[in-house]
């Protein structure tokens, strides 16, 4: 053994098999960095020397190294003069000696006595903890207190070795079907391991009788918390707004005395005085709809020729907004009409000649677009305010082009209208606001914090058991506001919706199916039952998420698909936002029930557990669509068809300027 020029440290731990003799494993490690004052260091975790040392009494009855051996890479033992151990121990290059904490403290008493006789600085004697599994495999992983994981046998492991145990157990139970898993799912397991620092506790999540209600801390992925809000956005009164007094009275009757932050920010940005066009982004139940009402109804009350048009993507939402407006503003004697149409290719409702006399029209995109394309825009009158709700539909591959063209057509026809675009979830909001020619008004704080949980299930049967536990427990508890906790369970098809409802009813849970196959009357009954807390929740299809505006404390994702397509991040955020309601709940809960390896169609890419992590960490994709000449041409022809007597070229160019997806050569289409 030659002398070394690099600084190093020595680690000793007692050999378990040598109960009578003082035989210790000894390892020398090179230091990469070392700060003596703070005792911070980094090291090369492969020792440059591995061996054993036997301590005993010399002829003067002093503890000394009596036998010193080197363990070669091939496992052979080479004897070395024991005085060399002393030489390295006292070398100025040896910065400290460490005792392994896995060995009982009393085992080092004679060693401490020897070091004292050598005048070895006591401050250079420390304790270190190594991963037991790594040690068994001749690896040396030093663990600080935050990274020490207790194994089933109460040994100390590193997070990687603990993860290997978790992975094997999860695979054995069928929760993982591949030899490799998504990096982010692995990170989730590691997150659980480091959080609890106990393998046994983490493994309880994989037991057949695992109860997510009593073990909420195990399934918790993260908490989306409320951030502090500027006080000026919390103290603005309805009474102080520049709106008609009758509107103030109606709002106060609905117990709305103060503005919510998004409403205050919108007013500050010229909603009422400058009548600015705005892209308004805030979480679900954050108060976006009232922003539109303040602007639109104020204009209607001042001038009945400045009507309000409220546009939504689905019939359920049109029904909801219509009933809301009629109830809230019944004292104002406003004529509120609903106009619906699911698709341009389906049979439309007969054109309602009463639309011209309506003060407020709540309609689906397609219903009004059908009227425009038919050249009948004169029957709907003039609009002072046009609201496009759920504007994130722009990213939809099927309807995005239609909505883009529809907005551009409305802008050409109603040049003086105030345009308000509402969304809870949207990618690249600044760029979209610029494209729409409006101000961005944004408030990201959720009305209440939401706990997001990830729960692994073996099969659909286990999902039902866990849903049952979660729904029952939530309904049993009351919030600080006195409301029972109700749930929305999202699944991917109507048939499954009915099956889950049936299973839960059999378990004594009062719950209803809520999907687009129900009549308006059936939906209204369910909504009333929910609002009066006569039922513990609803099971709804993901496709109806935008129209589900029920005050639930908890949303449960039985699947992460819509039909046979995976949910997008925007769709997921839309559904997630249904958990927790301001002034009803102090916190919301979202549970993702994941069946690893699950797909709902052979064409689906990835598996349910991979998608879960993507959704929880995902970024909403940009609003711009993949170029499609046919769809662009369809929308262009729809614009031209609005003009029964023909349209000037400069008007077509104006339409083109209003498009978001404007990466086409208009000349190529017109020549």
N, C-alpha and C positions, 0 to 999 in steps of 0.2 A: 504494500500500500504506500504510494508516494504522497508527498505533500501537495495540497491543492491551493491555487492562487485565488479562487473565487470564494466569496462568503457563503456560509452554509449554516444549517442547524441540525440538531440530533433529536430523534424521537425514540423513546423507550416505551415498550408495553410488555407486561408479564405474559410469558407463555403459559397457557392454561394447563397443558399436559405436565408441566414441571411443578408439582404441588409442593415438594420438599425443598428442591434446590432453587436458588435465586437466579433463574435463567430468564433473560429478557430478549425479546426481539429488538434489534437496533437498526435504525435506518437513518442515513445521512441524506439531506435534501439541499440542493442548491437554492439560494435565494435570488430572485430576480430584482426585487426592491425591498428595502428595509429601512424603516424610520424608528429609531430607538425611543424617541420621546413619546410618540403616540402608539408605539408597538404595532404599527401597520406594516404588513409585509405581503409579498406575493412570491410564489415559489414554483419550481419545476416539480410536478407531482410524481414524476418517476425518480425514485431515489438513485443516487449515483453509487451508493453502497448499501447492501442488505446483508444482515448477518445476525449472529446471536452473541450474547455476552453472559458469562457466568460470574456472579459476584460471590465472594466468600471472605473469610477471615484470613489475613496473612499471619506471619509468625509473630507480629506485634499485636495481634488480636484486633486489627483494623479492617474495615470493609474495603476491599479492593477488587478490581477485575482479575479473576484468576484464569479465565479461559475466554478466548476471543476467536470467533469463526466468521468467515465470509461465505455467503451463499451465492454460488456462481449462477449465471443465467440458465445453465443446463441442470441446476439443482444440486450439483456437487458441492461438498463442504471443503473449504480450505482453511487450515488453522493459521492464525496470525498471532504474533507476539502480543499478549494482553497489554504491555506497556504502551503499544501504539494507540490503543483506545484512549488511554489517559492523555497522550500527546494531542490527539485530535479534540478531546474534550476541553482541554485548557488552551487550545489554539486561539489566537486573536481573531481568526477567520470564523470561528464558531460563535455566532451571535447569541444563541440561546439553546437551552435544552428543554424539551417538551416531554411531559408524561402523558400517555394516552389515558383519557378519562374513562375508557372502557375497563381499565384495570382498577381494582379497589385501591383507594388512597393509601391504606396501610401498607400495601406492597412496596411503596416507594420510600418508606421510612428509613430503611438502611441506606438507600441510595442518597437520600437527603443528608444523612449523617456523613457519608463519604464526601459529598460535594462541599459540605461545611469544612471538613478537614482539608480539602483542596483550596479553601478560601474562594470558592466559586461564588460570584455575586448572586445573592438570593433573588434579586429583581430579574435575573435572566433565566429563572426557572418558571415555566408556565405549564398549564394543562391544555391539551388539545383533544378534540373529539373527531374521530374518524368514522366513516361509514363502514359498518361491520361487513356487509356483503362485498364491498370493494376490497377490504382487507383480505377476505377469504380468497379473492381472486388476484391477490398481490397488487392491488391498486391502492393508492393512498389519497383519499379525498377528505380534506379537513373541512369540518362543518362548524359554522358559527351557530349561535343559539337559534336564529330564525330559520335555519335550514336543517335542523335535526328532526328527523321523522321517526316516530316510534313504530316498530314493526309489530306483528302479531305476537312474537315471542319477546316483546319489550326490548329488542335490540335497537340501536340507533342506526338509521339508514340515511343515505342522501336521497334527494327527490327523484333522481333518475332510477335508482334501484327500487324505491317505493312504487314508482310508476310501473315498472316491469311487473311487480306483483299485482297491481290493480288491473293492468292490461290482461294478464293471464286469467285472472278471475272473471273479468268481464267477457272475455272470449269463451271461457268455459261455460258461462251462463247463457251464451248466445247473444249477448248484447253487442258484440263486435264480431263481424263475419269475415273480416280481412286480416291478413298478417300485418298490414300497415293501415294506419288511420290518418284522417285529416289532421294536419299540423295544429289547427286551431282547436280541434276536439282534444288532441293530446294536451294542448295548453290549458284547456278547461280541467282535465284530470289533474294536471300539475297544480293548477290554481286551488283545487280542492285539497290536494295533498299538503301544500304549503299553508293553507288556511287552517287546517285541523291538526297538522303535524302528527297524524295518527292513522296508520293504514287500516286498522280495525274499524275506525269510525267511518272512513270513506267507503269501506266495503259494505257497510250496512245499507247503503243506497242501492245495492244490487240484490238485496234479499227479496224474496217473493212477498213477504208480509211488510215490506217497507211502507211507512206512513209519511207522506210528504207534509202532512199538517203538523205533526209533532217534530219533524226533522227539517223544518224550513231552512235552517242555516246550512244544511248540507246541499240542498238543491239550488241555493241562491247563486245566480250568475253575477248580477250586479244590481245597483240601485240607481235609477235616473232621478236625481234629486232636484229640488227647487233651488235656484240660485237667488241671492239677494236682489231685490228690485228697488229702483230709485223711488223714493217716497212720493215724488210728484206724480207718478203714474198710479198711485194707490188712493189718492185723495180727491180726484176730480169728480165733482157731483154732476148728475144729470141736469139739475136745476140751473147750473151755470152755462149750459151749452146754448149755442145760437140756433135753436130749433123751435118750432111752433109749440106753444104752451100745451095744446091738446095732446101732442105727442109725449111731452114730459109727464102729463097726467096719466096717460095710458101705460107708460113704462113704470111709473111709481106704483100703479095698481098691480103690476106684475112683480112688485118688490125689487125693482131695479133702481137703486138710488145713486150708486157710484159706478163709474166706468171701470172695466177691467183694463189691465196694462195695455193689451193690443189695441183696445178702443181709444185709450188716451193717447197712445203713440200715433195712431191714425189721424185723430183730430189735430194733433200737434203738427202733422205733416200736410195740413190743408184739406182734409176730408170735407169739411162743411163750408169754410169761407172761400178757399180758392177752387174748391170742387176738383181737386187733383185726381187723376187716374192713379190707381194704386194696385200693386201686387201685395196681398196681405197673407202672411204666413205665420201661423201659430198652431200649437197643438190642438188636438180634438178637444172640444168643450172649452176652448180658450177664449171664446167671445167673438169670433170672426163674423158670424151671421149678423150680430147686432150692429157691427160697423156698416154693413150693407143697408140695414134697415134705417139707421140714422140718416144716411145720405139719401136713400131712395124715397122714403116716406116723407121726409121733410120737403122734398121737391114736389111730390104729389099734392101735399096739403097746401102748398103755396100756389101751385098751378096744375090743374087736373090734366092738362095737355102734356105734362112732363111725367109720363107713366114710368113705372118701375118694372123691369123684366128680370126675373130671377131664374137662372138656367142651371139645371142639374143633369148628371149623366144617367140616372136611373129613375124609374117610376116610383119606387119606394121612397126615395128622397123627395120627390115632387109632392107626394101625398103628405109626407111629414111636414115639410115647410108650409104647405097650403093650410093644413089644420092648425099649425102653430100661429101663423099670421092671422088667421080668422079669429082665433081665440084671444090673442094678445091685443088685436086692434079692432075688436068688434064695436067699441065706443066711437070709433072714428068714421063709421059709415063708409068704409072703403069697399069698392067692388073688387073682390079677389077671385080670380079664375085660375083653374089648373088646365094645362094643355099637355097631353102626354103622347108619346109615340116611341116605341122601342127601337125601331129600325126604319130606314128609308125604304126598305124592301117589303116591310109588312104593311098590312092595311091600316091606314091612319084613321083616327077619329074624323068624323065629318067636320069640315072647316066650320068653326064656330063664329058666326057673324057678330056675336056679342063681345068678341075680343076687342073690338074697336072702342067699346064703352068701359072696358075694365081699367081700373086704376093700377092694379098689380097683377101681373101674369107670372105664374110659377109654371115652368115648362121644362121638359127634357130637351136636350140639344136638338135631337132629330125632329121633334115636333115643330119647333120654330123654323129649323132649316128647311123642312119640307114645304112650309108656307113660302119661304123666300125663293126656293128653287122653282116653285110653281108660278112665280111672278105675281103672287097675291099679297105682297108686303103691305099694301094699302089697308088691308083689313085689320092689321094689328095696331095701327096708329103710330104715334111718335113716342120715343122713350127718352126720358131725362137721365135715367140711371140704368145701366145694364150690368148685372152681376153674373159672372161665370164661376160657379162653385165647382170644387174638385178639379181645378185647372190642371192638376197633375195628370189628368187623362191625356194630356199632350204626349206623354211618353208611351202610351199604349200603341202597340204596333198595328192594331186593327182600327182604332178610332182616332188616333193622334192626328192623322192627316185631315180627317173630317172636321175635327175641332179647330185645327189651325185655319183651314179654309173658311169655316163658319165665323170665327172671330173676325177675320179679315173682311168678310162680306158685311158683317154688322157694322164695322168701322166705316165702311164706305157709305152705307145707308144712313147711319145715325152719327154724323160727324160731330154734333154738339153734345152727345151723351157723355156722361161720366162713366168710365169703365172701371169696375172693381173685380179683381181676380182673387179668388179665395183658395187656399190650400193648407193642409196640415203637413204635407210632405212633398218636397220638391228638390231636385238637384240643380245646382248652378243658379240660384235665385237672382243674383245680381245681373248675370248675363241675360236671363229671361226678362227681367224688368226693363232692361235696356232695349231688348227686341220688341217688347210690347209697348214701349214708349210711355212708361209710367214710373212712379216712385215705388221703391221697395220699402215695405213696412213689415218688420219682422220681430217676432218675440218667441224665443225658443223654450222658455220656461214652461214646463207642464203645470197645469193647475194644481195637481197633487203629485208627490213623488210616486214612482212605480218600481216595485221590486220585480225583477225579471228572473224567472227560475227555469232551469233545464232539468227535465226528468226523463231518464231512460227507461223504456218499457220493452219487455220481451215480445209482446204481441198486442193485438187490438183488445183482447179480453182483459189484459192487465191495464190497458189504458182506461177501459170502462170502470174498473175498480178504483183507479186513482182519481178519475173524474168524480165519481160518486163521493169519495172522501172529501175532496176539495170543495165541491158544491155544498155538501151538508154542513161542513165546518164553517164556511163563509156565511151561510144563511143563519146559522146559530148565533153568530156574533153581531153586535151592533156597533156602529161607529160612534164617535164622540158627538155626532149630530143626531143620534137616535135612529139611524137607518140600518136595516138589516143588510147584510152583504149578499148581493145577488150576482149571478154569473152569466157570462155569455160564452158558450162553447162553440168554437168554430170548427167546421169540418168541410170536406171538399165536394160532396154531392148531396142532392135532396134525399136520395134513398138512404144514405148513411145518416143523414140528419134525423130521419124518422126512426131508424134502427137504434141510434143512441138514445133518443127520447124515450122509446119503448123500454129499453133496458133500464134507464134511470127511473122510469115510472114503476117498473116492477120492483125496484129497490126502495120504493116508498118516497121518492123524491118528486115533488110537484114541479114539473118543468114542461115547457111547450116547444114544439118545432116552430121555426120562424124562417120561412124561405119564400122565394118568388112564386111558388106554386099556390100560395094561399090567396084568397080573395082579399080585397081591401077591408071588408067587414071583419073577416077572420083575423087579419093583422091588427086591426084596431082593438079587438077584444083582448088579444094577447098583450098589446102595448098597455092597455088599461090595467090588466092583471099585474103586469110587471111594475108599473108606476105606483100601484096601490099595495105592492109587496104581497100579493096573494100567491105568487109563484116564486120559486127560488132562482129561476133563471130561464134562459132560452137556449136552444141548440140551433145555430144558424149556419147557413152556407157562407163560405168565404166570399162568394160572388155578391152577396147582399150586404157586405161589410159597410159600404158607403151609406146605406140606408138604415143601418141599425144605430139609432140614437137613443139607447136606453141607458139609464144611470146605473151601470154595473160597477161593482168594486173589483171584479175579477174577470179576466178573459183567459180562456183555456184553449190552446191550439191542439185539437185532437189530431189534426194533420196539418202539414205545411204546404198543401196544394190547393189549387182552385180548379176543380175538375181533374184533368190529367196534366196540368201545368203547375210547376212550382210557383209559389208566391214570389213576387218581386219585393225588393226592400221597401218600395213605396207602399205597396199593398199591405205588407206586414206592419209597417209603421201606422198605417191608417187603422188597422184592426187593434194593434197594441194600444193606441190612444183611447180606446173605449174603456180602459180600466181606470177607475177612480174619477169621481165627479166633484167639482168644487162645491163646497157647502153641504155636501152629503157624505163624503168620505175623507178621512185624513191621510189615507194611503191607498194605492191601487196595487193589484197583483196580476202578473202575467205568467202563465205556465206553458212551456213548450213541451208537449209529450212526444218523445222521440223514439221511434222504433228503428234502431240501427239497421242499415242495409235496405230499408223500405223504399220502394218506388211504386208509383201508381200507374205507370205506363212504361213499356220497354223503350220508348223514345226519350224518356226523361234522363237527363245527364246528372250524375251524382246521386247521392243517397240522402235520406232524411237527416241523419246526424251531421253530414257535411253542410247541408243547406242551413241547418239551425245555427251553426256558428257563423256562417256567412251573413245571415239575417241579423243576428245579434250584434255583429261588428260591421255590418255593411254600410256602404255609401249609396245613396239614391242616384240612379243613373241620370245622365244629362237628358234634357227635354228634346234635343234634336233627334230626328228619326233617320233611319237608313234611306238614302235617296231612292225614290220609286217614281219613275216617269208616269206610269199609268195612273197612280193615285193623284199625283200633282195635276195631271190633265183632267181627271174627273172633277176635282175641286174647281179648276179654272172654268170648265164647261158649266158647272153649277152656278158660278158667279155670273157668267154671260146669260144663262137662262133666266136670271132674275128680271132682265130687262126685255119686256115684250116687244118694244119698238127698236131694239138694238142698243148697243153701247159704244161710246167713243173709246178710241184706243188709249187716250190719256187716263180714262177711268180704269181701264184694265191695268195700266201701269201703277195706278194708285193702289189697287187691290194687291198687286204683286209686292209693293213696298211694305204693306201691312203683314205679309206672311212671315212666319218665323222660319220655316223651312224654305228659304228662298235661294237655294243653291242650284238654280236652273237657268237656262237661257230662254227668257220669255220670247225673244225674237224667233227662236227655232220653232216654237209652238204656233206663233201667229202668222208665219210665212209659209 
